[in-house]
Amino acid sequence: MPDDLRSLTPGQALARGVCRHLLSHDFVSVEELVPARGLRVDVMGLGPKQEVWVVECKSSRADFQSDQKWQGYLEWCDRFFWAVDGAFPVELLPEETGLIVADAYDAEIVRMGPEAKLAAPRRKVMVQKFARHAALRAHAARDPGVSLSEWG
């Protein structure tokens, strides 16, 4: 594994592979977006027709079992997915959700999450949150000395 990937946590490695795979479906993505107070999605993908997908990355059984908020994400997306590695016990995951198997390099959508289209006003809010989050991340990458925590 290259040195730049060794510093990633298992969840970050999954998110990296998911983001790479979403791009192959013409989705752009951001990590750690906050759709509402108390919620932070691991990956949000935005499709070419403003489709909003949320992907929660789970690196272990304990990580999944400690997640009590995932159902709160459903109202913020058109499709919801879990992303796990190949060793994860997928039988733990609810069958009515999407499933992505990933590593740090790529991913595969094993089960498409059911579609629950967002209402137009909610979609507009999510696209705006996505754009703002992406712009703040780009700004932080360009100017790492600036604190953006109060804005993001």
Backbone as a ProteinNet text record, in pm:
[ID]
protein_1_A
[PRIMARY]
MPDDLRSLTPGQALARGVCRHLLSHDFVSVEELVPARGLRVDVMGLGPKQEVWVVECKSSRADFQSDQKWQGYLEWCDRFFWAVDGAFPVELLPEETGLIVADAYDAEIVRMGPEAKLAAPRRKVMVQKFARHAALRAHAARDPGVSLSEWG
[TERTIARY]
84.7	0	89.3	62.6	143.2	136.3	243	251.5	133.9	84.6	-25.3	-154.6	-165.9	-285.4	-270.4	-148	-124.6	-181.7	-191.6	-241.3	-394	-462.3	-607.9	-662.8	-769.7	-840.4	-912.6	-957.2	-1032.3	-1155.5	-1227	-1343.6	-1306.8	-1196.1	-1149.9	-1107.8	-1045.8	-1006.5	-1130.5	-1234.3	-1359.6	-1419.1	-1421.8	-1478	-1401.4	-1270	-1189.6	-1230.7	-1242.3	-1282.7	-1423.4	-1513.8	-1651.5	-1653.3	-1581.3	-1579.2	-1523.3	-1420.6	-1366.2	-1471.2	-1542.8	-1643.5	-1761.4	-1805.5	-1916.2	-1881.7	-1757.5	-1713.7	-1730.7	-1711.9	-1730.5	-1877.6	-1968.3	-2111.5	-2152.9	-2054.4	-2076.2	-2133.6	-2104.2	-2140.9	-2016.5	-2029	-1922.2	-1955.9	-1857.9	-1883.6	-1804.3	-1855.9	-1785.8	-1795.2	-1703.6	-1703.1	-1740.4	-1801.4	-1834.1	-1921.2	-2026	-2120.5	-2226.4	-2264.7	-2365.8	-2497.6	-2593.4	-2721.9	-2811.6	-2795.5	-2874.6	-2796.3	-2827.4	-2758.3	-2765.1	-2650	-2642.7	-2620.4	-2616.5	-2592.7	-2470.7	-2389.9	-2276.1	-2259.9	-2288.8	-2278.9	-2133.6	-2095	-1956.8	-1930.4	-2019.8	-2004.5	-2141	-2143.1	-2262.4	-2223.3	-2298	-2275.4	-2384.8	-2345.5	-2439.8	-2428.7	-2539.5	-2542	-2568.2	-2558.4	-2573.8	-2714.3	-2812.8	-2950	-2989.9	-2889.5	-2905.6	-2955.5	-2929	-2960.1	-2868.6	-2923.7	-2847.2	-2839.5	-2718.3	-2694.8	-2613.3	-2648.4	-2572.3	-2512.8	-2383.9	-2314	-2250.2	-2287.1	-2227.2	-2123.1	-2001	-1889.6	-1873.7	-1877.6	-1864.4	-1747.2	-1650.6	-1527.2	-1528.3	-1631.3	-1635.7	-1777	-1797.5	-1925.9	-1956.2	-1858.1	-1877.7	-1912.9	-1847.8	-1876.3	-2022.6	-2070.8	-2209.7	-2305.6	-2277.5	-2369.6	-2377.5	-2276.3	-2279.3	-2348.7	-2385.3	-2450.2	-2599.7	-2642.9	-2784.8	-2855.1	-2780.7	-2837.8	-2869.2	-2835.1	-2840.6	-2979	-3085	-3219.1	-3251.7	-3185.3	-3202.2	-3147.9	-3060.8	-3004.7	-3101.5	-3198.3	-3286.3	-3365.6	-3403.5	-3482.4	-3399.2	-3268.2	-3178.3	-3121.7	-3173.2	-3116.1	-3221.6	-3187.6	-3271.4	-3244.1	-3119.3	-3079.3	-2977.8	-2985.8	-2894.7	-2819.7	-2689.8	-2603.7	-2515.5	-2481.3	-2371.7	-2251.5	-2133.7	-2009.4	-1927.5	-1886.5	-1810.1	-1699.1	-1604.1	-1500.4	-1546.5	-1467.1	-1503.9	-1515.8	-1459.3	-1465.3	-1582.2	-1654	-1762.6	-1878.6	-1940.2	-2055.6	-2181.9	-2201.9	-2309.3	-2449.4	-2463.5	-2595.1	-2645.4	-2557.9	-2598.3	-2672.7	-2648.1	-2701.8	-2847.6	-2930.4	-3070.7	-3082.6	-3163.5	-3179.3	-3246.3	-3318.7	-3387.8	-3299.1	-3168.4	-3073	-2974.9	-2906.1	-2806	-2679.5	-2601.6	-2476.9	-2365.9	-2255.4	-2135.2	-2021	-1945.4	-1823.9	-1707.3	-1619.3	-1514.6	-1381.3	-1277.9	-1147.4	-1096.4	-971	-919.7	-906.9	-917.1	-892	-1017.3	-1122	-1242.8	-1355.4	-1467.6	-1583.4	-1673.5	-1773	-1873.3	-2008.4	-2107.1	-2242.7	-2298.2	-2318.7	-2368.8	-2521	-2579.6	-2725	-2761.4	-2841.4	-2884.5	-2984	-2962.3	-3056.9	-3187.8	-3299.8	-3427.6	-3435.8	-3506.5	-3518.7	-3636	-3609.8	-3712.6	-3683	-3741.4	-3707	-3731.3	-3631.9	-3644.9	-3746.5	-3816.2	-3902.3	-3812.9	-3863.4	-3783.4	-3719.9	-3791.4	-3726.6	-3611.3	-3627.3	-3520.4	-3401.6	-3427.9	-3320.7	-3239.8	-3309.7	-3241.3	-3149.5	-3198.9	-3118.3	-2994.4	-3011.4	-2898.4	-2795.8	-2840.7	-2746.8	-2669.5	-2737	-2668.1	-2569	-2607.2	-2514.7	-2392.8	-2418.7	-2310.7	-2213.1	-2266.9	-2182.3	-2100.6	-2162.7	-2092.1	-1983.3	-2017.9	-1921.5	-1801.5	-1828.5	-1720.5	-1633.6	-1696.3	-1619.6	-1532.1	-1585.9	-1505.6	-1387.7	-1411	-1301.1	-1194.3	-1237	-1140.7	-1062	-1129.2	-1061.1	-958	-995.4	-902.5	-781.5	-801.2	-689.1	-594.9	-651.8	-571	-498.6	-562.7	-510.5	-525	-438	-454.6	-440.1	-386	-369.6	-496.8	-599.3	-724.2	-816.9	-875.5	-970.5	-1109.1	-1163.1	-1296.2	-1399.6	-1358.2	-1448.6	-1575.5	-1569	-1689.4	-1784.1	-1736.5	-1819.2	-1872.7	-1807.3	-1845.2	-1922.8
-117.6	0	124	222.1	344.4	417.3	491.6	561.3	655.5	722.4	817	747.7	618.9	544.6	479.6	463.7	399.2	480.9	611.9	697.9	700.4	639.6	639.1	539.8	578.3	482.5	385.4	270.5	178.6	244	326.3	395.3	493.8	564.2	658	585	468	388.6	343.6	299.9	262.2	382.2	497	617.5	654.7	639.9	670.2	581.1	451.6	360.1	388.1	421.3	454.3	578.7	681.5	804.9	779.5	698.5	662.5	589.7	497.9	421.6	509.5	596.1	685.1	771.1	813.3	892.6	814.6	684.2	602.1	596.4	634.9	643.8	788.8	877.5	1020	1092.3	1040.8	1107.7	1173.7	1298.1	1362.8	1340.8	1348.5	1315.2	1402.3	1411	1474.7	1380.7	1398.1	1317.8	1404.2	1341.2	1402.4	1527.1	1516.4	1626.3	1618.5	1733.6	1741.3	1786.6	1694.4	1735.2	1806.9	1773.7	1834.2	1818.5	1900.8	1895	1752.4	1701.8	1569.2	1456.1	1487.8	1386.8	1425.1	1325.3	1348.2	1224.2	1239.4	1124.6	1105	980.2	951.3	998	964	1005.3	1047.9	1161.8	1202.5	1212.4	1144.1	1149.6	1232.2	1312.3	1394.9	1356.3	1308	1258.9	1367	1331	1428.5	1487.7	1421.6	1474.1	1517.7	1555.7	1599.1	1488	1362.4	1252.5	1262.3	1235.3	1242.8	1103	1050.9	921.6	943	870.9	873.4	734.1	732.1	606.1	612.2	517.8	503.9	393.4	424.6	329.5	263.5	131.9	56.9	-39.8	-22.7	-100	-225.7	-242.5	-360.4	-381.8	-498.4	-530.2	-428.4	-399.9	-305.8	-166.5	-124.7	5.5	10.8	-93.3	-98.1	-101.5	-186.8	-203.5	-79.8	5	128	242.9	223.5	329.3	330	430.7	443.3	549.8	618.2	732	706.5	591.7	574.5	598.2	562.9	584.1	732.2	815.5	960.2	1014.5	938.1	982	961.1	871.3	833.3	951.4	1044.6	1158.4	1263.4	1241.9	1337.2	1286.3	1176.1	1120.1	1047.4	1026.8	946.9	798	765	625.6	622.4	515.3	496.5	364.7	367.8	249.8	234.5	110.7	78.7	45.9	86.7	44.7	-31.7	-151.7	-239.2	-306.3	-365.3	-439.6	-583.5	-659.2	-795.4	-891.9	-858.7	-948.4	-916.6	-809.7	-767.2	-867.7	-900.1	-992	-920.4	-923.9	-846.1	-886.9	-1005.5	-1047	-956.8	-876.5	-781.2	-661.3	-631.1	-509.6	-529.1	-428.1	-439.2	-462.6	-559.8	-594.5	-484.6	-395.6	-289.2	-166.7	-184.4	-77.2	-122.9	-26	-58	-112.3	-182.4	-242.6	-220.4	-168.2	-147.6	-218.9	-298.3	-360.1	-281	-236.1	-143.1	-174.3	-117.9	-107.3	32.4	60.9	195.7	233.4	136.6	161.7	166.8	98.6	94.1	32.5	11.6	-46.6	-110.2	-182.2	-241.6	-229.9	-183.8	-180	-322	-385.4	-522.8	-523.2	-426.5	-416.1	-267.8	-231.2	-92.5	-59.8	52.2	95.6	135.5	110.5	149.6	301.2	345.6	489.3	546.1	655.1	732.1	877.7	924.4	1057.4	1168.4	1254.3	1370.9	1467.7	1539.1	1647.5	1759.5	1835	1940.4	2038.6	2087.2	2180.1	2114.8	1988	1917.4	1894.5	1859.8	1839.3	1968.4	2080.3	2209.4	2236.2	2209.6	2228	2139.4	2012.4	1919.7	1957.6	2001.3	2043.7	2166.7	2257.6	2375.9	2337.6	2247.5	2201.8	2133.6	2052.4	1983.5	2085.7	2184.7	2284.9	2363.1	2403.8	2480.3	2395.8	2271.8	2181.2	2159.4	2133.6	2110.6	2234.8	2352.4	2476.5	2501.6	2476.3	2494.2	2396.9	2272.6	2175.3	2218.7	2268.7	2316	2434.7	2523.8	2639.5	2593.4	2499.2	2447.8	2381	2314	2249.2	2354.1	2463.3	2571.1	2652.1	2669.2	2756.3	2688.3	2588.6	2507.4	2583.7	2704.2	2782	2850.3	2851.7	2919	2820.5	2865.8	2781.7	2798.7	2690	2693.3	2624.5	2581	2503.2	2579.6	2710.3	2785.2	2799.4	2772.9	2789.4	2657.3	2547	2420.2	2332
0	0	0	-87.2	-88	45.8	77	204.8	228.6	123.9	143.9	184.8	159.4	199.8	336.3	381.8	512.3	627.4	609.1	716.4	723.9	628.5	628.8	731.1	797.8	882.4	789	840.8	754.4	691	765.4	710.6	600.9	618	515.5	388.9	405.2	288.3	211.5	283.5	217.1	143.3	208.6	146.8	19.9	22.3	-96.5	-214	-188.8	-294.7	-344.2	-251.6	-289.3	-378.3	-339.1	-418	-558.4	-567.8	-699.6	-782.8	-721.9	-795	-836	-747.9	-782.7	-903.8	-912.3	-1027.2	-1157.5	-1152.7	-1272.4	-1315.3	-1225	-1255.7	-1280.5	-1298	-1323.1	-1201.2	-1081.5	-957.2	-900	-858.1	-781.7	-634.6	-548.7	-408.7	-313.3	-193	-81.3	37.6	129.3	251	370.2	469.7	597.9	585.2	507.6	491.8	601.8	654.6	760.8	698.5	681.2	623.8	724.8	852.5	960	1089.9	1186.5	1315.8	1373	1415.9	1476	1377.1	1246.5	1143.5	1062	1027.3	937.7	851.8	723.3	633.6	592.4	574	533.9	391.7	299.1	158.8	106.7	40.6	-33.6	-178.4	-263.7	-407.2	-472.7	-570.4	-645.7	-792	-846.7	-983.7	-1086.2	-1214.3	-1322.6	-1331.8	-1273.4	-1272.7	-1131.7	-1053.1	-914	-821.7	-858.2	-768.5	-646.9	-531.1	-406.8	-345.8	-334.3	-272.2	-145.3	-40.1	83.9	104.4	139.1	163.1	301.6	385.1	517.1	512.2	550.8	546.3	683.2	684.5	808.6	796.8	886.2	877.3	964.3	1047.5	1133.8	1186.1	1242.3	1305.1	1416.1	1499.7	1610.3	1558.7	1451	1390.3	1346.1	1281.6	1237.3	1356.4	1453.4	1566.4	1654.1	1650.4	1730.7	1657.7	1531.2	1452.4	1481.6	1553.3	1587.2	1503.8	1414.1	1342.8	1196.5	1142.9	998.3	939.6	1010.1	954.3	939.6	1016.6	1003.2	872.4	806.2	678.1	562.2	579.7	469.3	414	498.9	452.6	378.9	368.3	304.3	172.8	120.7	-1.7	-84.2	-210.9	-300	-283.4	-251.7	-228.8	-114.7	-35.3	77.4	59.6	88.9	75.8	199.1	227.4	318.7	231.6	275	209.3	313	275.3	364.6	284.8	355.1	283.2	260.4	188.3	151.5	267.8	383.3	499.7	593.3	565.6	653.5	648.3	762.8	763.7	712.4	580.8	517.4	562.1	621.1	669.3	782.2	843.2	947.3	889.9	763.8	702.6	660.4	683	642	491.1	452.8	311.2	230.1	296.3	224.9	199.9	214.8	188.4	80.4	20.4	-79.5	-16	-97.3	-48.8	-150.6	-101.2	-181.6	-110.4	-184.6	-130.2	-186.8	-97.5	-138.1	-72.2	-130.7	-67.7	-101.8	-72.9	-94.5	-242.1	-330.4	-471.5	-558.7	-518.9	-601.4	-518.3	-582.4	-514.8	-619.2	-569.6	-656.6	-587.8	-662.4	-609.5	-621.5	-508.3	-503.2	-503.9	-432.3	-425.3	-431.7	-530.2	-545.1	-434.3	-368.9	-267.8	-333.4	-266.6	-325.6	-338.5	-441	-464.7	-386.2	-316.5	-247.1	-280.7	-389.5	-442.1	-339.8	-330.5	-244.5	-303.6	-216.7	-262.1	-314.9	-410.7	-475.8	-376.5	-274.6	-180.9	-103.7	-63.5	8	-84.9	-210.9	-308.4	-324.4	-335.5	-350.7	-231	-111.8	8.9	3.9	-33.9	-36.5	-143.2	-260.3	-364.1	-316.8	-249	-196.4	-86.7	1.2	105.8	43	-58.1	-127.4	-187.3	-258.8	-324.1	-221.8	-115.2	-11.8	54.8	87	149.9	56.8	-70	-166.6	-181.9	-186.1	-200.4	-77.7	41.2	162.9	167	124.6	119.1	18.9	-96.4	-196.6	-141.9	-72.2	-13	89.9	174	275.6	211.6	98.6	29.8	-29.6	-79	-137.1	-31.8	83.5	187.9	324.1	350.8	472	602.5	599.8	722.4	769.3	687	721.2	792.3	902.7	976.5	916.3	865.5	805.1	893.4	1012.6	1096.9	1131.8	1147.7	1181.4	1062.7	943.3	823.2	770.9	803.2	742.3	829.7
[MASK]
++++++++++++++++++++++++++++++++++++++++++++++++++++++++++++++++++++++++++++++++++++++++++++++++++++++++++++++++++++++++++++++++++++++++++++++++++++++++

